[in-house]
Amino acid sequence: MTNTRTKEGIQVAVGQRWRDLDKRMNRICTVVAVDEQAGKVTMKGAALSKVRIDRMHLLDSYCFLLY
């Protein structure tokens, strides 16, 4: 079973913009691809990076959905 929802139930989709909550970074990333099999997304900020969907939530310090 694949999961493309965050722990808060937000459906992760291409085109969404997320803010990185790492205090060392001040960037906004855009989802450019969703890998349902691996449960990861590819995000474009300054560079392309892959992030596990289960890390995309408010209790973690990674990122939150802007729009």
C-alpha positions in Angstrom: 0.0 0.0 0.0 1.3 3.4 -0.9 0.9 6.5 1.2 1.2 10.0 -0.2 -0.3 11.7 2.9 1.5 13.4 5.8 0.9 12.5 9.4 -1.6 15.4 9.5 -3.5 13.9 6.5 -2.3 16.4 3.9 -2.2 14.8 0.4 1.2 15.6 -1.1 1.0 16.5 -4.8 3.1 17.9 -7.5 3.2 21.8 -7.5 2.8 22.2 -3.7 5.2 24.6 -2.0 6.7 23.7 1.3 8.8 25.9 3.7 11.9 24.2 5.1 11.9 24.6 8.9 15.6 24.0 9.4 16.9 27.1 11.1 20.1 27.1 9.0 18.0 27.3 5.8 15.5 29.8 4.7 14.1 28.2 1.6 10.8 27.3 0.0 10.7 24.1 -2.0 8.3 23.0 -4.7 7.2 19.3 -5.1 8.2 18.3 -8.6 7.6 14.5 -8.4 5.9 12.0 -6.0 7.2 8.4 -5.8 4.3 6.5 -4.4 6.2 3.2 -4.2 9.0 4.6 -2.1 6.9 7.1 -0.2 9.2 10.0 -1.2 8.9 13.3 -3.0 11.4 15.1 -5.1 11.6 18.8 -4.2 13.2 21.7 -5.9 14.7 24.5 -3.9 18.2 25.6 -4.7 18.8 22.0 -5.9 16.8 18.8 -6.3 16.4 16.7 -3.1 14.4 13.7 -2.1 12.4 13.7 1.1 10.4 11.0 2.8 6.8 11.9 3.1 6.6 10.8 6.7 9.1 13.6 7.5 6.8 16.3 6.1 4.9 17.3 9.2 4.8 20.0 11.9 6.1 18.0 14.8 9.3 17.3 12.8 11.7 20.2 12.0 11.7 19.6 8.2 8.9 21.5 6.4 5.3 22.6 6.3 2.8 23.2 3.5 2.5 26.8 2.3 0.0 26.4 -0.6 
